[in-house]
Amino acid sequence: MNHLSITLHIGRWLRRYGILMLLLGILATDLITVTLNGMGPRPQLPPNGYVEERGAVTLQWNRGNIEKPITLQVSTTKSFDALVEETTVSGTTHTYNREMQRGQTYFWRLMQDGVPSATAHFVISTHHVNL
């Protein structure tokens, strides 16, 4: 009798454990899918490391599939502790035409619900080119 009750008790525990593991597996799969699909906006142009000849640059990104406000940040540091621009944007492009230093690397990203996108960067050419 004792052996039977122990077997039943372990059987219930295994069923509960199995259901818990199944639920965790489903949730983890959804989280991984969201992360891989990149629900939020992502920088597209200019390509990483692009050398911009002019003093203005048009930034382009994909909108993502979350309809929430997007904040564009431009910085002279990769850690974004030296912001030169922070603005709410709509659409998928923004022309940054404030005075930029030649030879300076500028980093940019998009923020949505406090979550940053991947970081992209461009450089302003040290040579002046008349277009």
Stockholm file with secondary structure:
# STOCKHOLM 1.0

chainA/1-131         MNHLSITLHIGRWLRRYGILMLLLGILATDLITVTLNGMGPRPQLPPNGYVEERGAVTLQWNRGNIEKPITLQVSTTKSFDALVEETTVSGTTHTYNREMQRGQTYFWRLMQDGVPSATAHFVISTHHVNL
#=GR chainA/1-131 SS CHHHHHHHHHHHHHHHHHHHHHHHHHHHHHHHHHHHHTCSCEEEESCTTEEECSSCEEEEEECCSCCSCEEEEEESSTTSCSEEEEEEECSSEEEECSCCCTTCEEEEEEEETTEECCCEEEEECSSCCCC
#=GC SS_cons         CHHHHHHHHHHHHHHHHHHHHHHHHHHHHHHHHHHHHTCSCEEEESCTTEEECSSCEEEEEECCSCCSCEEEEEESSTTSCSEEEEEEECSSEEEECSCCCTTCEEEEEEEETTEECCCEEEEECSSCCCC
//
